[in-house]
Amino acid sequence: MKVLMVCLSAVLIAVFAEPEAAAEAHPNTRSQYPAHSAYPRPSYPAPAYPKPSYPAPAHPKPSYPAPAHPKPSYPAPAYPKPSSPAQAYPKPLYPAPVDPKPAYPAPAYPKPSYPAQAYPKPSYPAPAYPKPSYSAPVDPKPAYPAPAYPKPSYPAPVDPKPAYPAGPTYPKPAYAEPAYPVAYEKKYESQYEHYCDPRKAPKCSNNGTETFCLKDSEYPVKEVKYAIDYDPLVLNKYADVADQSADNLVDGLTSLAEEHFDYSNYHGSAFEKGHWVGDEGYICPSDVLYARPVRAVNADGEWRVIVQNIAWPGYTQTQRIETCLFPGASCRTLAACYRSECLQQYIYHRMLSFDPCDPQKGIFIDIYKMPSACSCHLPQFH
């Protein structure tokens, strides 16, 4: 609007300009009009024109669509990575989130069942230990003299046998000897015939696959009782703690917890699920028994009968026996790269024993190699 007013003012000034200026501007018309001096110069009042008001243009502002130019893609500049020392900024402390992570229940997946792997039972050679020499019992059986009983004198019979005169003598006829067959001699085998070979495994050893027996149907009860009656002080040579369990033999573990160890998901392989997850138990699965063996192989590889309450009530010999369920297998929860291995450990026990093959020894103390623990072994890394 302001520009329009400036233009209109310029037009009015040009219209009312002096005639000389107009004549100079147009020389052809100068001769048609008289000189300025002949006419008085009129004075015109300045026109009072009202200020025009122009309506606002009713043209709406056009809206042009935005140009659809594709956005150019420039390659990222490959600036060299500056090498500057890492600055040690203090770790900021953020407040705990207001909305904690919701706790979802653990998914209940069905428990997989894996077939049990049949590992062959290793066979260990019998250790060749020197046979111990035992001294004669301190208290030998006293030798009592045979009793001297007086020979009784019996009276002569009241009715003696009458004496008859000798009869005639006849010659003995000669008869041929009858040819009777030789009488059958049946050989009766003793119930304890195998005792004569102390290295022969008894029936309770499951054909020699076990080194000790917890039950024995051929236990020589009478022979052991007789040996104890012969030397009753022998039971004082060895005492026993009858009540044994994890409560007094394993630190930090109760007998109730040890009895409920479950290794049903573990099958001895480091690449199965049961190797990484499972219930409470030892890192090497084992079978723990607090048992009283009645027969076992001693350190020389010979079978001996062990004195228990079967033969003498009230007297027991209790041992803690721990056997590896998977000897040589990987330890639970350890990766296969560690090359771990479960090893069977043994310990020597001394127990009062009886030798059925040589009952003259009586009751004596013998040494036995019994399984005591199943330990995890890690080999040396090179």
Secondary structure, 3 states (H helix, E strand, C coil): CHHHHHHHHHHHHHHCCCHHHHHHHCHHHHHHCCCHHHCCCCCCCCCCCCCCCCCCCCCCCCCCCCCCCCCCCCCCCCCCCCCCCCCCCCCCCCCCCCCCCCCCCCCCCCCCCCCCCCCCCCCCCCCCCCCCCCCCCCCCCCCCCCCCCCCCCCCCCCCCCCCCCCCCCCCCCCCCCCCCCCCCCCCCCCCCHHHHCCCCCCHHHCCCCCCEECCCCCCCHHHHHHHHHHCHHHHHHCCCCCCCCHHHHCCCCCHHHHHCCCCCCCCCCCCCHHHCCCCCCCCCCEEEEEECCCEEEECCCCEEEECCCCCCCCCCCCEEEEEECCCCCCCCCCCHHHCCEEEEEEEEEEEEEECCCCHHHCEEEEEEEEEEEEEEECCCCC
